[in-house]
Amino acid sequence: MPLIIAALLGLTAMLIVAYPLLGLTRGQAETISPNSLDEVAERERQARQALREVELDYTLGNLDSGDYDALRGRYERRALAALRSRYQREQELDALIERQLDALRADKRAPEPSRQADAPDAAPQAGAPATLRPAGAARAVATRRVSPRDRRARDRKGGQ
């Protein structure tokens, strides 16, 4: 009996160690880590700072035009790569937001069975008397609230 328990404990320990190595992770939530966004922003900031420093060195005469062109080209490529990376992250975030909004909209559109029967504009059932509105009944018109600032501006113009 102790041999079976020891074997089970050993097998469990091996499974715990091997689980992350095998890539058998659970379905990860669709998120973009804030660390990666911070890294992208930091790379972009560093590339811009390097471009400013090269420009300053060239203006002060510390760099000749050949070195300036080479360094400027290299730092511009780094800055463009950082901007592309940021743009890609923004696109991923936009896509994630759109998917989440679509899911929320789909949930909102799904009719609830209990509310559907109580809806006032539901079609009358066969044999049930139809409800009619009085001939002179008008629908309520939504009015826009006017802020005090807008009211003052309207009064200055001599408006209504």
C-alpha positions, -999 to 999 in steps of 0.1 A, spaced: 0 0 0 27 26 8 43 17 -25 11 27 -44 8 60 -25 45 68 -32 40 61 -69 9 82 -71 26 111 -53 56 108 -77 33 107 -107 14 138 -94 47 157 -89 59 148 -124 25 160 -139 27 193 -120 62 199 -133 55 188 -169 21 206 -172 35 240 -181 62 225 -202 38 207 -224 18 239 -232 -14 225 -218 -25 258 -204 -61 267 -200 -78 290 -225 -63 324 -218 -86 354 -216 -83 378 -245 -62 406 -229 -32 425 -239 -7 428 -211 -1 462 -198 36 454 -196 38 449 -233 21 483 -238 45 499 -214 75 483 -233 62 496 -266 58 531 -252 93 530 -236 109 519 -269 91 547 -287 102 573 -261 138 560 -263 139 562 -301 126 598 -300 151 608 -274 180 593 -294 169 612 -325 169 645 -305 203 637 -291 218 630 -326 202 662 -339 217 682 -310 252 666 -315 250 675 -352 239 710 -345 267 715 -320 292 702 -345 301 670 -326 291 648 -355 301 651 -392 274 647 -418 282 611 -427 279 599 -391 248 621 -386 231 605 -416 240 570 -405 228 575 -369 197 594 -379 187 567 -404 192 540 -377 173 558 -351 145 567 -375 141 530 -383 139 522 -346 113 550 -341 93 537 -371 94 502 -357 82 514 -324 54 534 -340 43 504 -361 43 482 -330 22 508 -311 -2 510 -341 -5 472 -342 -12 471 -304 -39 498 -309 -55 478 -337 -55 447 -315 -71 467 -287 -97 481 -311 -105 446 -324 -108 433 -288 -131 461 -279 -153 455 -309 -156 418 -301 -166 426 -266 -191 452 -278 -206 428 -303 -210 402 -275 -227 428 -253 -250 439 -281 -259 403 -289 -267 397 -252 -288 428 -252 -307 419 -284 -316 384 -271 -353 387 -261 -361 376 -226 -391 352 -226 -409 368 -196 -406 403 -210 -417 394 -245 -452 384 -233 -455 416 -212 -445 439 -240 -471 465 -248 -464 466 -285 -466 428 -289 -491 416 -315 -525 408 -300 -532 371 -298 -561 355 -317 -594 362 -300 -580 390 -278 -595 424 -282 -570 449 -298 -562 480 -277 -567 513 -295 -553 547 -288 -577 576 -286 -577 596 -319 -562 628 -304 -535 610 -284 -500 623 -294 -467 607 -286 -445 625 -261 -418 645 -277 -384 643 -262 -371 677 -252 -335 688 -250 -323 702 -218 -305 736 -223 -275 743 -201 -272 777 -184 -242 785 -206 -262 777 -238 -291 798 -225 -269 828 -219 -253 825 -253 -288 823 -269 -299 854 -249 -269 874 -260 -277 866 -296 -313 877 -291 -326 843 -296 -359 828 -288 
